Amino acid sequence: KKVTSPKMVREIDWVDTIWPKSLKARGSYPRVQYYCLMSLSGSYTDFHIDFGGSSVWYHVLRGKKIFYLIEPTPKNLKIYENWSNSPEQMSTFLGDLIECFKAELEQGNTFIIPTGWIHAVFTPIDSLVFGGNFLHSYNMELQLEVRKIEERTNVAIKCRYPFFHEISFYAAIHLTKQLQLKVNQMKSDAFSDEKRENITKWEIMGIPHLVKYCSTKLGEGEEQAAWRSAAESSGFTSSHHVMETLKEVYEKYTSLISSDFKVALCVEKPIDDEEKILAETTKNVDSQESVKKGLKLKMICKTENKKKEEEGIE
């Protein structure tokens, strides 16, 4: 290949890390990792969220791009959803309703749009861009919320992230096995810190939302043969068994971690609780600071120790 995505993207992209290799070898996978975008001077793409809440890598090979970015807070997402459904959408500039940030990309710049960020793009001169979309485990709650917005606003199926149900289920299998190993290691003194399975707070925070989403789809009859095959090849008896095991191992994990860490994770409520499990947090990128630093992908949670919060993805 002449073009490859940034190394950071390849290390966390679900298509690269959890999608079954046998399916990918047959050409059956989400083909969203690479695209070439040629834009004429004066082109404009109105405010939108990339499908499935996917993050985006974006490299300007030639030309220039101007982005208008809106942070995906609950309030802003609601305004965006109402605007998307409004007959006034074509005559109303969303940036007049919500604070937005401006980022100018010059030739040679590489840009990361984090999960769920609302954005519009203006092309001041003829431009050639390479880029791609990716889902990951570090902001599953927001990815799934964007999917729900797409369903509520009747976004056409062809305009949604392909194989979204399937890749979410494969993520559940991956996280179940990863968390099982972590719990076993926490109960054993046989592993040094260097050899212990590393699972981040961001992944733990997303698990209740992933369980709820996948369980809902299974309840709606969304299970497919590929799901059952993936579950069985991973040592589970069925797709439902995966969900039950992930729920069980999640609760074991939260019972083992310290009370201080539980507070930081906001997971003191059981996974079956009908109320919102996670306290409202900001797990997105700080816009102004990110523009200054090249818009590196960061997940920021409101806790007292900011340094620890920024040890996630960069």
Salt bridges, closest charged atoms under 4 A:
GLU11 OE2 - LYS7 NZ 2.29
ASP16 OD1 - LYS24 NZ 3.36
ASP50 OD1 - HIS48 NE2 3.48
ASP50 OD1 - HIS119 NE2 2.97
GLU81 OE2 - ARG152 NE 2.84
GLU104 OE1 - LYS64 NZ 3.29
GLU104 OE2 - LYS102 NZ 3.23
GLU106 OE2 - LYS64 NZ 3.64
GLU141 OE1 - HIS209 NE2 3.73
GLU141 OE2 - LYS276 NZ 3.09
GLU141 OE1 - LYS283 NZ 2.91
GLU145 OE2 - ARG152 NH2 3.32
GLU150 OE1 - ARG147 NH1 3.99
GLU151 OE2 - ARG147 NE 3.81
GLU151 OE2 - LYS217 NZ 3.29
ASP193 OD1 - ARG196 NE 3.78
GLU220 OE1 - LYS217 NZ 3.56
GLU223 OE1 - ARG228 NH1 3.97
GLU248 OE2 - LYS252 NZ 3.34
ASP272 OD2 - LYS247 NZ 2.71
GLU275 OE1 - LYS269 NZ 2.69
GLU289 OE2 - LYS293 NZ 3.22
GLU309 OE2 - LYS201 NZ 2.91
